[in-house]
C-alpha cells in the first residue's frame, strides 16, 4: 500500500513570497490533515478535511494560509505572503473515516521542509 | 487546556538499557493516547497506543504505563537498541467540534541509544 505522498520535499523562499505544498493521501482515506512542525516541537494541527469539506481550521492563520481539497483526494496548502516564522516542516496525514469519533490511525507523509529567508 | 507536556527533551541510553519518556496532560476529554516515532526526514509513525481504561499496554519491547488519576503516561523501551534512536512524541486525542477526532502532540524526546 502506497503511503502519503508530499511534494516538494524541500523549498527555500524569501519572505513575502508565496509557496504551495501538495499532498496525496492514502487511497480510500477520507480524512486529511495538515500539520506544522517547527524545529524541536511536536506537530501542530493547521487544518482537517473530511472528504472535500473543512472540519476544523481553527489554528490556521487565515490571513496568510489557505488550503483546499478538491474532489476529496489531493490537497494543497498555500502560504501567501510567507514570514520568517513560517520556516518549518509541513506534514500531511490521512486516516480512514469510520464511525463519527472513531479511533483511526493517522498516517503521515515525509513532509515538506520550508525555509523562509 | 489542549496541552501535553513531555519530558525529557533528550535522552541518551546505552544499548540494552531501558528508555523512559514521560508525558502529562490536563484535559480530561482526552480519551486515546498514542506514541509516535519519527526518524530524520520522515513523518511520525504510530508506535503504540493506549486507552485510559487500562493501566498498561505492552507490544514487544515497548510498554505504555498509564495513570489516569495523575493524568500521566509514559513509554518504556526495554532492551534499547541503536535502531531505536529517533524522536518520540506522545500525543493525546479528543473529539473536537463537528465530531472530528484530533491529536495534540507533546514537544518530543530525542532518544540516542549508544552501541
gemmi code that builds the backbone of each chain (N, CA, C; Angstrom):
import gemmi

chains = {
    "A": [
        ("UNK", (0.859, -1.193, 0.000), (0.000, 0.000, 0.000), (0.890, 1.236, 0.000)),
        ("UNK", (0.658, 2.153, -0.950), (1.450, 3.368, -1.018), (1.097, 4.256, 0.159)),
        ("UNK", (2.111, 4.989, 0.638), (1.899, 5.883, 1.770), (1.429, 7.247, 1.319)),
        ("UNK", (1.430, 8.184, 2.240), (1.060, 9.556, 1.944), (2.214, 10.213, 1.185)),
        ("UNK", (1.902, 10.795, 0.048), (2.924, 11.438, -0.771), (2.846, 12.948, -0.615)),
        ("UNK", (4.009, 13.577, -0.540), (4.066, 15.031, -0.437), (5.140, 15.561, -1.378)),
        ("UNK", (4.882, 16.746, -1.903), (5.909, 17.414, -2.704), (5.708, 18.918, -2.621)),
        ("UNK", (6.782, 19.702, -2.780), (8.154, 19.208, -2.868), (8.656, 18.759, -1.497)),
        ("UNK", (9.812, 18.156, -1.424), (10.373, 17.762, -0.138), (11.061, 18.933, 0.557)),
        ("UNK", (11.605, 19.824, -0.226), (12.300, 20.998, 0.313), (11.922, 22.225, -0.513)),
        ("UNK", (11.852, 23.369, 0.188), (11.556, 24.612, -0.501), (12.217, 25.751, 0.260)),
        ("UNK", (12.931, 26.587, -0.485), (13.539, 27.774, 0.104), (12.977, 28.980, -0.625)),
        ("UNK", (12.424, 29.919, 0.140), (11.866, 31.127, -0.454), (12.271, 32.316, 0.392)),
        ("UNK", (12.068, 33.505, -0.160), (12.306, 34.716, 0.607), (10.988, 35.189, 1.216)),
        ("UNK", (11.110, 35.910, 2.319), (9.889, 36.406, 2.974), (9.098, 37.258, 1.992)),
        ("UNK", (7.796, 37.188, 2.184), (6.800, 37.873, 1.362), (6.505, 37.140, 0.049)),
        ("UNK", (7.269, 36.081, -0.264), (6.927, 35.279, -1.432), (5.807, 34.299, -1.068)),
        ("UNK", (5.261, 33.655, -2.074), (4.223, 32.656, -1.850), (4.780, 31.268, -2.138)),
        ("UNK", (4.138, 30.265, -1.541), (4.585, 28.887, -1.717), (3.369, 27.968, -1.580)),
        ("UNK", (3.438, 26.836, -2.260), (2.347, 25.860, -2.185), (2.910, 24.471, -2.004)),
        ("UNK", (2.220, 23.691, -1.190), (2.607, 22.305, -0.932), (1.472, 21.395, -1.396)),
        ("UNK", (1.858, 20.219, -1.841), (0.874, 19.271, -2.356), (0.901, 17.987, -1.553)),
        ("UNK", (-0.254, 17.377, -1.381), (-0.363, 16.133, -0.628), (-1.320, 15.180, -1.337)),
        ("UNK", (-0.909, 13.943, -1.473), (-1.773, 12.882, -1.977), (-1.929, 11.835, -0.893)),
        ("UNK", (-3.111, 11.705, -0.298), (-3.273, 10.784, 0.834), (-3.321, 9.326, 0.382)),
        ("UNK", (-3.347, 8.444, 1.344), (-3.504, 7.023, 1.065), (-4.880, 6.798, 0.440)),
        ("UNK", (-4.918, 5.967, -0.589), (-6.161, 5.716, -1.303), (-7.259, 5.243, -0.354)),
        ("UNK", (-8.408, 5.889, -0.445), (-9.537, 5.496, 0.379), (-9.643, 6.230, 1.704)),
        ("UNK", (-8.621, 7.001, 2.039), (-8.660, 7.755, 3.292), (-9.463, 9.038, 3.100)),
        ("UNK", (-10.532, 9.149, 3.878), (-11.422, 10.288, 3.708), (-10.956, 11.517, 4.490)),
        ("UNK", (-10.189, 11.302, 5.534), (-9.771, 12.414, 6.391), (-8.327, 12.799, 6.097)),
        ("UNK", (-8.097, 14.076, 5.940), (-6.766, 14.582, 5.612), (-6.435, 15.725, 6.550)),
        ("UNK", (-5.200, 15.747, 7.010), (-4.734, 16.746, 7.966), (-3.477, 17.427, 7.429)),
        ("UNK", (-3.352, 18.701, 7.734), (-2.097, 19.424, 7.540), (-1.584, 19.858, 8.915)),
        ("UNK", (-0.308, 19.563, 9.161), (0.350, 19.953, 10.403), (1.550, 20.842, 10.094)),
        ("UNK", (1.872, 21.687, 11.050), (3.113, 22.463, 11.009), (4.014, 21.962, 12.135)),
        ("UNK", (5.252, 21.584, 11.794), (6.190, 21.113, 12.810), (7.406, 22.022, 12.806)),
        ("UNK", (7.469, 22.894, 13.784), (8.625, 23.768, 13.953), (9.741, 22.975, 14.607)),
        ("UNK", (10.973, 23.259, 14.235), (12.131, 22.517, 14.734), (12.107, 22.430, 16.259)),
        ("UNK", (12.206, 21.205, 16.763), (12.242, 20.999, 18.203), (10.877, 20.940, 18.863)),
        ("UNK", (9.817, 20.955, 18.072), (8.459, 20.906, 18.619), (7.672, 19.759, 17.993)),
        ("UNK", (6.560, 19.433, 18.617), (5.665, 18.448, 18.044), (4.811, 19.057, 16.953)),
        ("UNK", (4.237, 18.207, 16.116), (3.356, 18.719, 15.063), (2.142, 19.449, 15.638)),
        ("UNK", (1.775, 20.537, 14.997), (0.601, 21.305, 15.388), (-0.393, 21.295, 14.250)),
        ("UNK", (-1.620, 20.879, 14.539), (-2.646, 20.790, 13.507), (-2.997, 22.169, 12.963)),
        ("UNK", (-2.998, 22.274, 11.635), (-3.424, 23.513, 10.985), (-4.866, 23.407, 10.486)),
        ("UNK", (-5.160, 22.303, 9.793), (-6.482, 22.159, 9.198), (-6.779, 20.683, 9.004)),
        ("UNK", (-8.063, 20.337, 9.107), (-8.518, 18.974, 8.941), (-9.681, 18.955, 7.955)),
        ("UNK", (-9.583, 18.052, 6.975), (-10.635, 17.867, 5.978), (-11.309, 16.521, 6.178)),
        ("UNK", (-12.604, 16.494, 5.934), (-13.336, 15.241, 5.814), (-13.884, 15.239, 4.394)),
        ("UNK", (-13.366, 14.333, 3.560), (-13.608, 14.374, 2.110), (-13.178, 15.762, 1.602)),
        ("UNK", (-14.015, 16.532, 0.984), (-13.559, 17.833, 0.496), (-14.054, 18.987, 1.354)),
        ("UNK", (-14.590, 18.669, 2.546), (-15.073, 19.704, 3.436), (-14.140, 19.938, 4.606)),
        ("UNK", (-14.039, 21.196, 5.040), (-13.209, 21.546, 6.186), (-13.943, 21.204, 7.482)),
        ("UNK", (-13.287, 20.401, 8.324), (-13.860, 20.032, 9.621), (-13.400, 21.006, 10.704)),
        ("UNK", (-12.108, 21.360, 10.638), (-11.550, 22.261, 11.654), (-10.389, 23.029, 11.053)),
        ("UNK", (-10.465, 24.330, 11.066), (-9.343, 25.171, 10.632), (-9.091, 26.259, 11.660)),
        ("UNK", (-9.406, 25.962, 12.912), (-9.303, 26.971, 13.961), (-7.876, 27.442, 14.232)),
        ("UNK", (-6.874, 26.619, 13.885), (-5.488, 27.012, 14.136), (-4.762, 27.419, 12.855)),
        ("UNK", (-5.493, 27.612, 11.801), (-4.907, 28.036, 10.531), (-4.857, 29.569, 10.484)),
        ("UNK", (-3.679, 30.158, 10.307), (-3.584, 31.625, 10.183), (-4.187, 32.070, 8.852)),
        ("UNK", (-5.446, 32.354, 8.873), (-6.175, 32.525, 7.615), (-5.807, 33.790, 6.854)),
        ("UNK", (-5.092, 34.691, 7.495), (-4.678, 35.884, 6.767), (-3.592, 35.569, 5.748)),
        ("UNK", (-2.902, 34.430, 5.942), (-1.814, 34.112, 5.007), (-1.832, 32.664, 4.531)),
        ("UNK", (-2.497, 31.796, 5.257), (-2.540, 30.376, 4.908), (-3.907, 30.042, 4.307)),
        ("UNK", (-3.884, 29.177, 3.299), (-5.127, 28.653, 2.754), (-4.905, 27.206, 2.338)),
        ("UNK", (-5.960, 26.440, 2.334), (-5.858, 25.040, 1.935), (-7.139, 24.622, 1.252)),
        ("UNK", (-6.990, 23.687, 0.350), (-8.163, 23.146, -0.312), (-7.960, 21.677, -0.605)),
        ("UNK", (-9.058, 20.987, -0.751), (-9.019, 19.567, -1.073), (-10.115, 19.303, -2.101)),
        ("UNK", (-9.781, 19.557, -3.332), (-10.737, 19.387, -4.408), (-10.989, 17.906, -4.647)),
        ("UNK", (-12.234, 17.568, -4.902), (-12.643, 16.201, -5.225), (-12.358, 15.215, -4.096)),
        ("UNK", (-12.035, 15.726, -2.909), (-11.874, 14.865, -1.756), (-10.684, 13.941, -1.789)),
        ("UNK", (-9.675, 14.263, -2.619), (-8.495, 13.396, -2.674), (-7.257, 14.236, -2.350)),
        ("UNK", (-6.585, 14.765, -3.392), (-5.386, 15.560, -3.187), (-5.713, 16.863, -2.466)),
        ("UNK", (-4.679, 17.408, -1.844), (-4.855, 18.681, -1.148), (-3.643, 19.563, -1.376)),
        ("UNK", (-3.873, 20.863, -1.358), (-2.775, 21.821, -1.415), (-2.882, 22.780, -0.246)),
        ("UNK", (-1.742, 23.152, 0.279), (-1.634, 24.153, 1.338), (-0.792, 25.294, 0.790)),
        ("UNK", (-1.291, 26.517, 0.915), (-0.600, 27.663, 0.370), (-0.308, 28.688, 1.463)),
        ("UNK", (0.829, 29.335, 1.321), (1.197, 30.430, 2.224), (1.496, 31.644, 1.351)),
        ("UNK", (0.786, 32.745, 1.663), (0.984, 33.960, 0.875), (0.569, 35.178, 1.694)),
        ("UNK", (1.468, 36.081, 2.047), (2.920, 36.005, 1.858), (3.590, 35.284, 3.027)),
        ("UNK", (4.728, 34.682, 2.769), (5.431, 33.943, 3.815), (6.193, 34.891, 4.747)),
        ("UNK", (6.288, 34.467, 6.009), (7.058, 35.182, 7.009), (8.187, 34.287, 7.494)),
        ("UNK", (9.172, 34.884, 8.128), (10.312, 34.119, 8.629), (9.849, 33.009, 9.573)),
        ("UNK", (8.843, 33.306, 10.397), (8.390, 32.325, 11.395), (7.618, 31.159, 10.786)),
        ("UNK", (7.396, 31.198, 9.469), (6.742, 30.063, 8.806), (7.732, 28.949, 8.486)),
        ("UNK", (9.019, 29.178, 8.723), (10.013, 28.131, 8.496), (9.694, 26.935, 9.389)),
        ("UNK", (9.459, 25.792, 8.775), (9.018, 24.604, 9.498), (8.911, 23.453, 8.508)),
        ("UNK", (8.588, 22.290, 9.029), (8.220, 21.154, 8.190), (6.696, 21.073, 8.172)),
        ("UNK", (6.151, 20.989, 6.976), (4.698, 20.892, 6.839), (4.356, 19.438, 6.519)),
        ("UNK", (3.641, 18.830, 7.427), (3.295, 17.418, 7.340), (1.850, 17.249, 6.913)),
        ("UNK", (1.641, 16.304, 6.035), (0.292, 15.915, 5.663), (0.042, 14.519, 6.230)),
        ("UNK", (-1.144, 14.282, 6.717), (-1.508, 12.970, 7.242), (-2.898, 12.617, 6.749)),
        ("UNK", (-3.190, 11.325, 6.717), (-4.530, 10.906, 6.341), (-4.972, 9.742, 7.209)),
        ("UNK", (-6.273, 9.562, 7.291), (-6.818, 8.445, 8.057), (-8.152, 8.025, 7.447)),
        ("UNK", (-8.533, 6.770, 7.745), (-9.840, 6.284, 7.321), (-10.920, 6.985, 8.140)),
        ("UNK", (-12.086, 7.087, 7.593), (-13.204, 7.589, 8.377), (-14.153, 6.436, 8.614)),
        ("UNK", (-14.351, 6.144, 9.873), (-15.329, 5.118, 10.232), (-16.474, 5.826, 10.929)),
        ("UNK", (-16.920, 5.281, 12.019), (-17.998, 5.934, 12.757), (-17.502, 7.260, 13.306)),
        ("UNK", (-18.399, 8.199, 13.441), (-18.029, 9.504, 13.976), (-17.351, 9.326, 15.329)),
        ("UNK", (-16.210, 9.939, 15.480), (-15.489, 9.838, 16.734), (-14.662, 8.582, 16.876)),
        ("UNK", (-14.675, 7.745, 15.830), (-13.926, 6.503, 15.927), (-12.426, 6.731, 15.917)),
        ("UNK", (-11.700, 5.766, 16.427), (-10.255, 5.889, 16.504), (-9.638, 5.411, 15.208)),
        ("UNK", (-9.019, 6.306, 14.486), (-8.362, 5.945, 13.237), (-6.931, 6.415, 13.279)),
        ("UNK", (-6.025, 5.509, 12.936), (-4.613, 5.856, 12.919), (-4.345, 6.890, 11.853)),
        ("UNK", (-3.569, 7.896, 12.204), (-3.142, 8.879, 11.227), (-1.810, 8.432, 10.638)),
        ("UNK", (-1.737, 8.417, 9.324), (-0.518, 8.060, 8.604), (0.070, 9.338, 8.015)),
        ("UNK", (1.335, 9.572, 8.331), (1.981, 10.814, 7.947), (2.845, 10.639, 6.709)),
        ("UNK", (2.884, 11.693, 5.909), (3.833, 11.763, 4.821), (5.186, 12.229, 5.330)),
        ("UNK", (6.190, 12.307, 4.439), (7.545, 12.677, 4.857), (7.704, 14.161, 5.146)),
        ("UNK", (6.738, 14.975, 4.706), (6.785, 16.402, 4.986), (7.520, 17.207, 3.936)),
        ("UNK", (7.255, 18.503, 3.958), (7.976, 19.480, 3.141), (8.685, 20.429, 4.089)),
        ("UNK", (10.000, 20.502, 3.940), (10.766, 21.411, 4.788), (10.838, 22.767, 4.118)),
        ("UNK", (10.217, 23.765, 4.747), (10.201, 25.127, 4.217), (11.182, 25.999, 4.986)),
        ("UNK", (12.038, 26.691, 4.237), (12.937, 27.674, 4.820), (12.593, 29.032, 4.217)),
        ("UNK", (12.270, 29.991, 5.082), (11.953, 31.344, 4.643), (13.115, 32.251, 5.035)),
        ("UNK", (13.741, 32.871, 4.035), (14.917, 33.722, 4.273), (14.545, 35.191, 4.327)),
    ],
    "B": [
        ("UNK", (-7.405, 22.908, 28.916), (-6.317, 23.393, 28.060), (-5.801, 22.236, 27.211)),
        ("UNK", (-5.694, 22.466, 25.907), (-5.259, 21.433, 24.996), (-3.745, 21.382, 24.960)),
        ("UNK", (-3.118, 20.757, 26.008), (-1.673, 20.729, 26.052), (-1.196, 19.403, 26.610)),
        ("UNK", (-0.113, 18.927, 26.044), (0.522, 17.709, 26.529), (1.978, 18.046, 26.792)),
        ("UNK", (2.428, 17.826, 28.022), (3.803, 18.145, 28.398), (4.638, 16.884, 28.398)),
        ("UNK", (5.792, 16.937, 27.729), (6.640, 15.759, 27.546), (8.039, 16.019, 28.077)),
        ("UNK", (8.594, 15.003, 28.716), (9.972, 15.091, 29.205), (10.623, 13.710, 29.203)),
        ("UNK", (11.959, 13.618, 29.103), (12.885, 14.733, 28.913), (12.923, 15.172, 27.452)),
        ("UNK", (13.605, 16.256, 27.196), (13.750, 16.743, 25.833), (14.694, 15.845, 25.037)),
        ("UNK", (15.721, 15.334, 25.710), (16.644, 14.410, 25.069), (17.054, 13.340, 26.074)),
        ("UNK", (17.452, 12.195, 25.537), (17.745, 11.041, 26.377), (18.826, 10.213, 25.699)),
        ("UNK", (19.850, 9.879, 26.446), (20.921, 9.021, 25.936), (20.965, 7.762, 26.789)),
        ("UNK", (20.908, 6.630, 26.123), (20.845, 5.344, 26.813), (21.855, 4.389, 26.186)),
        ("UNK", (22.428, 3.544, 26.992), (23.321, 2.512, 26.466), (22.495, 1.380, 25.872)),
        ("UNK", (23.056, 0.743, 24.867), (22.407, -0.431, 24.273), (22.075, -1.446, 25.357)),
        ("UNK", (20.834, -1.941, 25.297), (20.382, -2.903, 26.288), (19.705, -2.274, 27.485)),
        ("UNK", (19.796, -0.967, 27.605), (19.189, -0.267, 28.740), (17.710, 0.004, 28.530)),
        ("UNK", (17.109, 0.628, 29.529), (15.687, 0.971, 29.469), (15.547, 2.467, 29.222)),
        ("UNK", (14.760, 2.811, 28.215), (14.468, 4.229, 27.930), (13.076, 4.541, 28.468)),
        ("UNK", (12.965, 5.652, 29.184), (11.674, 6.043, 29.758), (11.374, 7.487, 29.396)),
        ("UNK", (10.205, 7.695, 28.788), (9.767, 9.034, 28.392), (8.412, 9.281, 29.045)),
        ("UNK", (8.262, 10.461, 29.614), (7.070, 10.779, 30.387), (6.235, 11.885, 29.759)),
        ("UNK", (4.928, 11.777, 29.919), (4.016, 12.811, 29.439), (2.915, 13.058, 30.456)),
        ("UNK", (2.421, 14.279, 30.485), (1.341, 14.652, 31.378), (0.341, 15.521, 30.624)),
        ("UNK", (-0.909, 15.440, 31.026), (-1.946, 16.218, 30.351), (-2.906, 16.784, 31.382)),
        ("UNK", (-3.698, 17.748, 30.962), (-4.675, 18.369, 31.851), (-6.108, 18.111, 31.426)),
        ("UNK", (-6.313, 18.047, 30.128), (-7.676, 17.958, 29.599), (-8.258, 16.556, 29.779)),
        ("UNK", (-9.270, 16.444, 30.604), (-9.864, 15.132, 30.876), (-10.699, 14.618, 29.706)),
        ("UNK", (-10.871, 15.430, 28.679), (-11.592, 14.971, 27.491), (-10.731, 14.069, 26.612)),
        ("UNK", (-9.428, 14.059, 26.840), (-8.557, 13.160, 26.077), (-8.939, 11.715, 26.409)),
        ("UNK", (-9.095, 10.889, 25.375), (-9.518, 9.514, 25.621), (-8.730, 8.486, 24.823)),
        ("UNK", (-7.620, 8.908, 24.283), (-6.785, 7.980, 23.496), (-5.395, 8.576, 23.467)),
        ("UNK", (-4.395, 7.732, 23.747), (-3.035, 8.249, 23.946), (-2.051, 7.433, 23.120)),
        ("UNK", (-1.725, 7.907, 21.924), (-0.752, 7.210, 21.085), (0.655, 7.776, 21.259)),
        ("UNK", (1.616, 6.955, 20.930), (3.003, 7.383, 20.843), (3.444, 7.243, 19.395)),
        ("UNK", (4.157, 8.273, 18.917), (4.664, 8.256, 17.561), (6.187, 8.277, 17.587)),
        ("UNK", (6.775, 7.615, 16.598), (8.223, 7.541, 16.426), (8.560, 8.255, 15.123)),
        ("UNK", (9.550, 9.126, 15.159), (9.921, 9.862, 13.952), (11.423, 9.792, 13.733)),
        ("UNK", (11.798, 9.286, 12.559), (13.195, 9.264, 12.143), (13.475, 10.510, 11.300)),
        ("UNK", (14.737, 10.946, 11.254), (15.068, 12.148, 10.479), (14.609, 12.050, 9.028)),
        ("UNK", (13.951, 13.087, 8.567), (13.498, 13.121, 7.187), (12.231, 12.336, 6.917)),
        ("UNK", (11.638, 11.794, 7.950), (10.408, 11.008, 7.808), (9.294, 11.637, 8.627)),
        ("UNK", (8.066, 11.262, 8.275), (6.955, 11.701, 9.103), (6.796, 10.792, 10.310)),
        ("UNK", (6.097, 11.263, 11.333), (5.858, 10.408, 12.510), (5.079, 9.155, 12.120)),
        ("UNK", (5.352, 8.066, 12.810), (4.653, 6.804, 12.582), (4.164, 6.263, 13.913)),
        ("UNK", (2.929, 5.781, 13.914), (2.348, 5.246, 15.155), (3.158, 4.067, 15.666)),
        ("UNK", (3.480, 4.121, 16.954), (4.294, 3.074, 17.586), (3.409, 2.171, 18.442)),
        ("UNK", (2.675, 2.770, 19.325), (1.824, 2.045, 20.268), (0.836, 3.049, 20.845)),
        ("UNK", (-0.332, 2.562, 21.269), (-1.346, 3.479, 21.804), (-2.113, 2.805, 22.928)),
        ("UNK", (-2.744, 3.605, 23.776), (-3.484, 3.078, 24.908), (-4.739, 3.900, 25.138)),
        ("UNK", (-5.764, 3.254, 25.665), (-6.964, 3.945, 26.095), (-6.937, 4.044, 27.608)),
        ("UNK", (-7.590, 5.018, 28.211), (-7.468, 5.250, 29.652), (-8.152, 4.224, 30.530)),
        ("UNK", (-8.819, 3.237, 29.939), (-9.464, 2.226, 30.769), (-8.513, 1.080, 31.134)),
        ("UNK", (-7.274, 1.138, 30.658), (-6.262, 0.155, 31.048), (-5.047, 0.894, 31.589)),
        ("UNK", (-4.276, 0.247, 32.437), (-3.139, 0.908, 33.062), (-1.823, 0.601, 32.360)),
        ("UNK", (-1.832, -0.421, 31.524), (-0.585, -0.778, 30.854), (-0.881, -1.501, 29.545)),
        ("UNK", (-0.036, -1.235, 28.557), (-0.130, -1.959, 27.294), (1.278, -2.244, 26.814)),
        ("UNK", (1.491, -3.493, 26.415), (2.826, -3.905, 26.012), (2.790, -4.465, 24.603)),
        ("UNK", (3.720, -4.029, 23.770), (3.887, -4.582, 22.442), (5.389, -4.771, 22.204)),
        ("UNK", (5.816, -6.023, 22.298), (7.230, -6.310, 22.135), (8.052, -5.632, 23.214)),
        ("UNK", (9.017, -4.817, 22.810), (9.878, -4.140, 23.780), (9.293, -2.809, 24.256)),
        ("UNK", (8.157, -2.432, 23.727), (7.546, -1.136, 24.038), (6.346, -1.313, 24.966)),
        ("UNK", (6.330, -0.532, 26.038), (5.242, -0.584, 27.012), (4.781, 0.836, 27.334)),
        ("UNK", (3.459, 1.017, 27.348), (2.889, 2.270, 27.842), (2.335, 1.998, 29.231)),
        ("UNK", (2.693, 2.869, 30.176), (2.087, 2.859, 31.504), (1.204, 4.083, 31.615)),
        ("UNK", (-0.019, 3.892, 32.136), (-0.990, 4.981, 32.168), (-1.533, 5.154, 33.575)),
        ("UNK", (-1.477, 6.362, 34.090), (-2.003, 6.684, 35.417), (-3.103, 7.736, 35.248)),
        ("UNK", (-4.338, 7.269, 35.234), (-5.456, 8.165, 34.942), (-5.633, 9.230, 36.020)),
        ("UNK", (-5.490, 8.843, 37.282), (-5.713, 9.794, 38.372), (-4.665, 10.911, 38.361)),
        ("UNK", (-3.442, 10.565, 37.977), (-2.372, 11.561, 37.928), (-2.324, 12.272, 36.589)),
        ("UNK", (-3.094, 11.783, 35.632), (-3.085, 12.317, 34.267), (-1.675, 12.297, 33.690)),
        ("UNK", (-1.068, 11.118, 33.821), (0.285, 10.942, 33.305), (0.370, 9.613, 32.574)),
        ("UNK", (1.241, 9.557, 31.581), (1.508, 8.299, 30.902), (2.959, 8.304, 30.426)),
        ("UNK", (3.492, 7.125, 30.279), (4.905, 7.031, 29.928), (5.149, 5.884, 28.966)),
        ("UNK", (6.237, 6.023, 28.230), (6.696, 4.991, 27.291), (7.976, 4.402, 27.836)),
        ("UNK", (8.000, 3.078, 27.925), (9.194, 2.362, 28.338), (9.685, 1.538, 27.146)),
        ("UNK", (10.957, 1.691, 26.814), (11.558, 0.873, 25.763), (12.575, -0.023, 26.441)),
        ("UNK", (12.263, -1.310, 26.476), (13.154, -2.279, 27.101), (14.229, -2.696, 26.105)),
        ("UNK", (15.399, -3.101, 26.646), (16.481, -3.592, 25.793), (16.685, -2.644, 24.606)),
        ("UNK", (16.876, -1.369, 24.885), (17.003, -0.352, 23.844), (18.123, -0.694, 22.867)),
        ("UNK", (17.855, -0.464, 21.589), (18.794, -0.770, 20.514), (19.159, 0.501, 19.749)),
        ("UNK", (20.330, 0.518, 19.125), (20.710, 1.708, 18.339), (19.664, 2.082, 17.294)),
        ("UNK", (18.977, 1.096, 16.746), (17.920, 1.345, 15.765), (16.717, 2.047, 16.347)),
        ("UNK", (16.637, 2.119, 17.672), (15.540, 2.843, 18.318), (15.820, 4.352, 18.386)),
        ("UNK", (17.032, 4.740, 18.019), (17.395, 6.160, 18.051), (16.487, 6.936, 17.103)),
        ("UNK", (15.721, 7.836, 17.668), (14.698, 8.571, 16.914), (14.111, 9.616, 17.857)),
        ("UNK", (13.170, 10.389, 17.336), (12.413, 11.317, 18.186), (11.057, 10.693, 18.481)),
        ("UNK", (10.690, 10.701, 19.731), (9.431, 10.098, 20.172), (8.478, 11.199, 20.638)),
        ("UNK", (7.251, 11.113, 20.143), (6.224, 12.075, 20.535), (5.077, 11.346, 21.221)),
        ("UNK", (4.690, 11.834, 22.389), (3.430, 11.379, 22.938), (2.337, 12.273, 22.356)),
        ("UNK", (1.135, 11.766, 22.372), (0.010, 12.538, 21.862), (-1.235, 12.162, 22.642)),
        ("UNK", (-2.219, 13.014, 22.546), (-3.500, 12.757, 23.187), (-4.593, 13.146, 22.215)),
        ("UNK", (-5.620, 12.339, 22.203), (-6.682, 12.535, 21.224), (-8.006, 12.838, 21.898)),
        ("UNK", (-8.755, 13.717, 21.299), (-10.097, 14.015, 21.775), (-10.959, 14.365, 20.585)),
        ("UNK", (-12.254, 14.404, 20.829), (-13.180, 14.765, 19.759), (-13.443, 16.260, 19.851)),
        ("UNK", (-13.164, 16.945, 18.749), (-13.400, 18.389, 18.733), (-14.795, 18.655, 18.184)),
        ("UNK", (-15.045, 19.872, 17.866), (-16.343, 20.237, 17.318), (-16.576, 19.511, 15.996)),
        ("UNK", (-17.781, 19.188, 15.713), (-18.110, 18.510, 14.474), (-17.738, 17.042, 14.466)),
        ("UNK", (-17.555, 16.448, 15.637), (-17.223, 15.026, 15.771), (-15.886, 14.679, 15.143)),
        ("UNK", (-15.027, 15.660, 14.972), (-13.705, 15.384, 14.410), (-12.753, 14.983, 15.520)),
        ("UNK", (-12.032, 13.893, 15.296), (-11.041, 13.464, 16.282), (-9.703, 14.072, 15.925)),
        ("UNK", (-9.047, 14.666, 16.924), (-7.790, 15.358, 16.675), (-6.731, 14.934, 17.670)),
        ("UNK", (-5.479, 15.088, 17.241), (-4.326, 14.772, 18.075), (-3.650, 16.043, 18.555)),
        ("UNK", (-3.266, 16.047, 19.832), (-2.407, 17.089, 20.389), (-1.101, 16.431, 20.771)),
        ("UNK", (0.002, 16.929, 20.213), (1.299, 16.296, 20.404), (2.097, 16.948, 21.516)),
        ("UNK", (2.929, 16.138, 22.179), (3.940, 16.676, 23.067), (5.082, 17.262, 22.252)),
        ("UNK", (6.069, 17.792, 22.949), (7.155, 18.506, 22.270), (8.253, 17.580, 21.745)),
        ("UNK", (8.205, 16.305, 22.114), (9.160, 15.350, 21.560), (10.349, 15.075, 22.467)),
        ("UNK", (10.867, 13.854, 22.360), (12.081, 13.428, 23.065), (13.021, 12.800, 22.056)),
        ("UNK", (14.211, 13.362, 21.972), (15.205, 12.797, 21.051), (15.992, 11.726, 21.793)),
        ("UNK", (15.795, 10.481, 21.393), (16.450, 9.341, 22.023), (17.670, 8.920, 21.219)),
        ("UNK", (18.785, 8.777, 21.902), (20.008, 8.245, 21.299), (20.420, 7.009, 22.079)),
        ("UNK", (20.535, 5.889, 21.382), (20.969, 4.652, 22.009), (22.391, 4.371, 21.545)),
        ("UNK", (23.305, 4.370, 22.481), (24.716, 4.176, 22.161), (25.043, 2.700, 22.002)),
        ("UNK", (25.831, 2.338, 21.003), (26.151, 0.920, 20.767), (27.086, 0.344, 21.828)),
    ],
}
model = gemmi.Model(1)
for chain_id, residues in chains.items():
    chain = gemmi.Chain(chain_id)
    for i, (resn, *xyz) in enumerate(residues, 1):
        res = gemmi.Residue()
        res.name, res.seqid = resn, gemmi.SeqId(i, " ")
        for name, pos in zip(("N", "CA", "C"), xyz):
            atom = gemmi.Atom()
            atom.name, atom.element = name, gemmi.Element(name[0])
            atom.pos, atom.b_iso = gemmi.Position(*pos), 0.0
            res.add_atom(atom)
        chain.add_residue(res)
    model.add_chain(chain)
structure = gemmi.Structure()
structure.add_model(model)
structure.setup_entities()
